[in-house]
Amino acid sequence: MDAFFVEVERLARPELRGKAVVVGGAGPRGGVASASYEARSRGVSSGMSMGQARRLCPHAVVVPPSHGDYSRVSDCVFEVIEGFTPRVEVMSVDEAFIDIAGLRLLHAGPLAVAEAIRAEIMREVGIPASIGLATTKLLAKMASRDAKPDGIRIVAAGTEQEYLRSKPVRALWGVGEATYARLEELGVVTVGDLAAFPRSTLVRRLGDALGGHLWDLASGRDDREVLPAGEARSISVERTYDTDLRDPGRLRRELLAHADRLASRLRRAGLVAATVQLKVRYDDFTTITRSHTFDQPVSTGRDLYRAALALLDRTAAGTRPVRLLGIGTDGLVPAAEPRQMDLAPRSWEDLEEVVEEVRGRFGRDAVARARLLDESPGDE
C-alpha cells in the first residue's frame, strides 16, 4: 500500500489530498510513522524525528496516528486480496506477498491479475496500492518499490539478472551495515558486482551461509515460497512514549492495553501463540527482552497480560524510567490446529471472541477493559 497511514487518514479527511501530510507523534520525542509523497519530495521519511520532518517540510500537516482505523482498513484490503487467492503471506499491516500461480486460467496473465487487484482495492476500500510482479519474492519486493506510487512493475521471467545488475547491493536481504562494509572492501557496489564474483570467493570471505545466500540472490535465485497468513512467524505491539514511564501502575495499564491489542491481532489472524516476549527500553536507550513459553498456546489478552506482567517484574521498570514498552508473540500456529485438552473452563476465550465480534461491528472503542478507561469523568 502507498503511504498507507496517510491514505487512511485521507479517507476520513479528503481535504488532506494533494497536501504534504505526516502521520506521527507531535510531541518532543515524536517520530514519523508515515509521510505522503508530497512530504517525501521534501526529504521526509518514516522513522525520522518529527522535529527534523518539520524543518524539512514546515508546511506539512501533522496528523496523530489512528491505529484502530489502520487495522480496520487493513482487514478490508486483505479481504479483497484473499478474494483472489488464499495464498497470501502478510508481512505487515500494509504489505503482503501473493502467489498468483493458481490464477493463470482466470486471467490473461500476471499483469492482468495485478490490475484487477489494484482496481478492486480502489473500488472497495478507496486507497491506492502498488504491485511488483516477479518470479521470486525478493524481485517482487524490489519491483513493488519501483512501482510506487500507485503503479505496477513487472520483472519478466528471463530478465531477472538484467533487472538486478544496476541495483545497489544494499537492496538485497541480508546486507546490513557490517556486511555492506565487508562488501565495500571487495569493491562491491551494485548487485551486478556481487554476481560477478565466483560463489566460492564469497563463501570464503563471508562464510558459507551468508556468502552463498547473497550470491544466490544476486544471481536471481530465491526459492522461498509464499507462506499463507496462518504461517506468520510473529506478531508484536510496542510504543515509544513522549514522557518516560515511571509509575508502576501506569506501566501495568500500558502492558494491559498492549496485551488487549495483541490478542485482537492474533484473533483476527486466526492464530495462537506458544511464546510471549516483553521488550523494555530504558531512558538511556538500553533495551532488554524477557520471554515466557506457555504449556499450551494462548490467544487471550488475559493470558498474554499475566505472562507479560510476570516478565515485567523481572526488569528494572518502575525503578528506572521506561522509554519504550512492547510485547510480542512467537511460535504462532493456527487456532484451529488441535491442542491438548484440559479441564479448565474456556470462559475467557469465549468472552474475548464475543468482544472481538462487537468491536468488529461497532468499532474498537465499543467495548473496553474497565482498567483502561480514563480515570477522569467523561461524556456519557
C-alpha positions in Angstrom: 0.0 0.0 0.0 1.2 3.5 -0.8 1.8 5.7 2.3 -0.8 3.6 4.0 -1.4 5.6 7.2 -1.6 8.8 5.2 -4.1 7.4 2.8 -6.3 6.0 5.6 -6.3 9.5 7.2 -7.3 10.9 3.8 -10.3 8.6 3.7 -11.7 10.4 6.8 -10.3 13.9 5.8 -10.5 14.3 2.0 -9.2 17.9 2.4 -5.7 16.4 3.0 -5.5 15.1 -0.6 -2.7 16.8 -2.5 -1.1 18.2 0.7 2.1 17.3 2.4 0.9 15.1 5.3 3.0 13.5 8.1 1.5 10.9 10.4 3.2 10.5 13.8 3.6 11.9 17.3 3.7 15.6 17.6 5.5 15.6 21.0 9.2 16.3 21.6 10.0 12.6 21.0 7.5 12.1 18.3 8.6 10.2 15.2 7.3 9.9 11.6 5.2 6.8 11.1 4.2 7.7 7.5 4.6 10.5 5.1 2.7 11.4 1.9 4.7 11.6 -1.3 4.3 15.4 -1.2 6.2 15.3 2.1 8.7 12.7 0.8 9.7 15.0 -2.0 11.0 17.4 0.7 13.1 14.7 2.3 10.7 13.4 5.0 10.8 9.7 5.6 9.4 7.1 8.0 11.4 6.8 11.3 12.6 10.4 11.1 12.1 12.6 14.2 9.2 14.9 13.9 11.4 17.9 14.6 13.6 17.1 11.6 10.5 16.5 9.5 9.1 19.9 10.4 12.4 21.6 9.5 12.4 19.8 6.1 8.7 20.4 5.4 7.4 23.2 7.6 4.1 23.4 5.8 3.2 19.8 6.3 0.0 18.8 8.1 0.9 16.6 11.2 -1.8 14.0 12.0 -1.7 11.7 15.1 -1.9 8.0 14.3 -5.4 6.3 14.3 -4.3 2.7 14.9 -7.8 1.3 15.1 -8.6 2.8 11.7 -5.4 1.3 10.2 -6.3 -2.2 11.4 -9.8 -1.9 10.1 -8.8 -0.7 6.7 -6.0 -3.3 6.6 -8.5 -6.0 7.2 -10.6 -4.7 4.3 -7.6 -4.7 2.0 -6.6 -8.2 2.8 -10.2 -9.3 2.5 -10.1 -8.0 -1.1 -6.8 -9.8 -1.8 -8.0 -13.1 -0.3 -11.0 -12.9 -2.6 -8.5 -13.6 -5.5 -6.3 -16.3 -3.8 -5.8 -17.7 -0.3 -2.0 -17.9 -1.0 -1.3 -14.6 0.9 1.7 -14.0 3.2 1.0 -11.0 5.3 4.3 -9.1 6.1 2.8 -6.1 7.9 -0.4 -4.1 8.2 0.1 -2.8 4.6 2.2 -5.3 2.8 2.0 -8.9 1.6 3.4 -11.4 -0.8 0.8 -13.1 -3.1 1.2 -16.4 -5.0 -0.9 -15.9 -8.2 0.1 -19.1 -10.0 -3.3 -20.6 -9.4 -5.0 -17.7 -11.2 -3.4 -18.4 -14.6 -6.6 -19.9 -16.0 -8.8 -17.0 -14.8 -6.8 -14.0 -16.1 -4.9 -13.2 -19.3 -1.6 -13.0 -17.4 0.2 -11.7 -14.3 -0.2 -8.1 -15.3 -4.0 -8.6 -15.7 -4.1 -10.1 -12.1 -2.2 -7.1 -10.7 -4.5 -4.6 -12.5 -7.6 -6.4 -11.2 -6.3 -6.5 -7.6 -5.5 -2.8 -7.6 -8.8 -1.8 -9.2 -10.7 -3.9 -6.7 -8.8 -2.4 -3.7 -9.6 1.1 -5.0 -13.2 0.3 -5.7 -13.9 -1.4 -2.3 -11.5 0.5 0.0 -10.7 3.7 -1.8 -6.9 3.8 -1.4 -4.0 3.2 -3.9 -1.7 0.2 -4.0 1.5 -0.6 -5.8 2.3 -4.1 -7.0 5.6 -5.7 -8.1 5.4 -8.9 -10.2 8.3 -11.3 -10.5 9.4 -14.9 -10.3 10.8 -14.6 -6.8 9.9 -12.8 -3.5 13.0 -10.6 -3.5 12.4 -9.3 -7.0 8.7 -8.8 -6.4 9.5 -6.7 -3.3 12.1 -4.6 -5.2 9.7 -4.2 -8.2 6.9 -3.0 -5.8 9.2 -0.2 -4.6 9.9 0.7 -8.2 6.2 0.8 -8.9 5.4 3.4 -6.2 3.4 5.5 -6.1 0.2 3.9 -7.4 1.7 1.7 -10.1 2.7 -1.8 -11.3 6.2 -3.0 -12.2 6.8 -6.4 -13.7 10.2 -8.3 -13.9 9.5 -10.8 -16.7 10.9 -14.3 -16.4 14.4 -14.4 -18.0 15.1 -10.7 -17.3 16.0 -11.1 -13.6 19.7 -10.6 -13.8 19.3 -7.7 -16.2 16.9 -6.0 -13.7 19.2 -6.7 -10.7 22.5 -5.7 -12.3 22.4 -2.0 -11.6 20.6 -2.2 -8.2 22.6 -1.1 -5.1 23.9 -4.1 -3.2 22.2 -2.8 -0.1 18.8 -3.6 -1.7 19.5 -7.4 -1.1 18.0 -9.0 2.0 20.8 -9.7 4.5 23.1 -6.8 3.6 23.3 -4.7 6.8 25.9 -2.2 7.9 28.5 -4.8 8.8 28.1 -6.9 5.7 28.0 -3.8 3.5 31.3 -2.6 4.9 32.9 -6.0 4.1 31.5 -5.9 0.6 32.9 -2.4 0.1 36.3 -3.8 0.9 35.8 -6.2 -2.1 34.8 -3.3 -4.3 31.2 -4.4 -4.5 28.7 -1.5 -5.0 26.0 -3.0 -7.2 24.2 -6.3 -7.3 25.9 -6.9 -10.6 29.3 -6.5 -8.9 28.4 -9.2 -6.4 27.1 -11.6 -9.0 30.3 -11.3 -10.9 32.3 -12.8 -8.0 32.7 -16.6 -8.0 30.4 -18.1 -5.4 33.4 -19.8 -3.8 35.1 -16.5 -3.2 32.1 -15.0 -1.4 31.7 -18.2 0.7 35.3 -18.0 1.7 35.1 -14.2 2.6 31.6 -14.1 4.1 31.0 -17.6 5.3 29.0 -20.4 3.7 25.5 -19.3 4.9 25.8 -15.5 4.2 28.1 -15.7 1.2 26.1 -18.4 -0.6 22.8 -16.7 0.3 23.9 -13.3 -1.2 25.4 -14.8 -4.3 22.1 -16.7 -5.0 20.0 -13.5 -4.5 22.4 -11.5 -6.7 22.0 -14.2 -9.4 18.2 -14.0 -9.2 17.9 -17.3 -7.3 15.4 -17.3 -4.4 13.4 -20.4 -3.8 11.4 -19.1 -0.8 7.7 -19.8 -1.1 4.8 -17.6 -0.2 3.6 -18.7 3.3 -0.1 -18.3 3.9 -1.3 -16.0 6.7 -1.6 -18.9 9.2 2.1 -19.4 8.9 3.1 -16.0 10.2 6.2 -16.1 12.4 5.5 -13.4 15.0 3.1 -10.5 15.9 4.1 -7.7 18.3 2.8 -4.4 19.7 5.1 -1.6 21.1 5.0 2.1 21.8 7.6 4.8 22.4 6.4 7.4 25.0 6.8 11.1 24.8 7.4 11.1 28.6 9.3 8.3 30.3 7.1 5.9 32.3 8.0 5.7 36.0 4.7 4.8 37.8 4.3 1.0 38.2 0.5 1.4 37.9 0.9 3.2 34.6 3.3 0.6 33.3 0.7 -2.2 34.2 -2.0 -0.3 32.4 0.1 0.2 29.3 1.0 -3.5 29.4 -2.7 -4.4 29.6 -3.5 -2.2 26.6 -0.7 -3.8 24.6 -2.0 -7.3 25.5 -5.5 -6.4 24.5 -4.4 -5.1 21.1 -2.1 -8.1 20.6 -4.9 -10.6 21.4 -7.1 -8.8 18.9 -4.5 -9.2 16.2 -4.0 -12.8 17.0 -7.7 -13.5 16.8 -8.1 -11.7 13.5 -5.2 -13.7 12.1 -6.7 -17.0 13.4 -3.6 -17.7 15.4 -2.5 -18.8 18.9 1.0 -18.1 20.4 3.3 -20.5 22.2 5.6 -17.8 23.5 5.2 -14.2 24.7 8.1 -11.7 24.7 8.4 -8.5 26.7 10.5 -5.6 25.4 11.6 -2.7 27.6 13.8 0.3 26.6 15.1 2.5 29.4 15.7 6.2 29.2 19.4 5.6 28.3 18.3 3.5 25.3 19.3 0.2 26.9 16.9 -2.4 25.6 16.2 -5.7 27.2 13.9 -8.6 26.4 12.3 -11.3 28.5 10.3 -14.3 27.3 7.9 -17.0 28.6 6.7 -20.2 26.8 3.3 -21.5 27.7 2.4 -25.1 28.4 -0.3 -24.7 25.7 -0.5 -21.9 23.0 -2.8 -19.0 24.0 -4.5 -16.1 22.3 -6.4 -14.2 25.1 -5.4 -10.8 26.4 -5.8 -12.2 29.9 -3.2 -14.9 29.4 -0.8 -12.6 27.5 -1.1 -9.9 30.1 -0.5 -12.2 33.1 2.6 -13.6 31.5 4.0 -10.2 30.4 3.3 -8.8 33.9 5.4 -11.6 35.4 8.2 -10.8 32.9 7.9 -7.1 33.8 8.7 -8.0 37.4 12.0 -9.4 36.2 13.1 -6.0 34.9 14.0 -2.7 36.5 10.9 -1.0 35.0 9.5 1.3 37.7 12.8 1.9 39.3 14.3 3.0 36.0 12.4 5.3 33.6 10.9 3.4 30.6 11.1 5.0 27.2 9.6 2.1 25.2 7.4 -0.8 26.2 6.2 -3.7 24.0 5.1 -7.3 23.9 5.2 -9.8 21.1 4.4 -13.4 20.3 6.3 -16.2 18.7 5.7 -19.8 17.9 2.4 -19.0 16.1 0.1 -21.8 15.0 -3.4 -21.8 13.5 -6.1 -21.6 16.2 -7.9 -24.4 14.5 -5.0 -26.8 15.0 -5.7 -29.5 17.6 -4.4 -28.6 21.1 -4.1 -30.7 24.3 -7.4 -30.6 26.1 -7.6 -29.7 29.8 -10.4 -29.3 32.4 -10.1 -25.5 32.7 -13.2 -23.6 31.5 -12.8 -21.6 28.3 -14.8 -18.6 29.6 -12.1 -16.1 28.8 -11.7 -17.3 25.3 -15.4 -17.3 24.7 -15.7 -13.8 26.2 -12.9 -12.3 24.1 -14.4 -13.9 21.0 -17.7 -12.0 21.7 -15.8 -8.8 22.5 -14.0 -9.1 19.1 -17.3 -9.6 17.3 -18.8 -6.5 18.9 -15.7 -4.4 18.1 -15.8 -5.7 14.5 -19.4 -4.4 14.1 -19.3 -1.2 16.2 -15.6 -0.1 16.4 -12.8 -0.9 18.8 -14.0 1.6 21.4 -17.4 -0.1 21.7 -16.1 -2.4 24.4 -13.1 -1.6 26.7 -11.5 -3.0 29.8 -12.5 -1.0 32.8 -9.0 -0.6 34.0 -8.1 1.1 30.7 -10.9 3.7 30.9 -9.9 7.3 31.7 -10.0 7.9 35.5 -11.5 11.4 35.0 -15.2 11.6 34.3 -16.0 11.9 30.6 -19.0 12.4 28.4 -21.7 9.7 28.6 
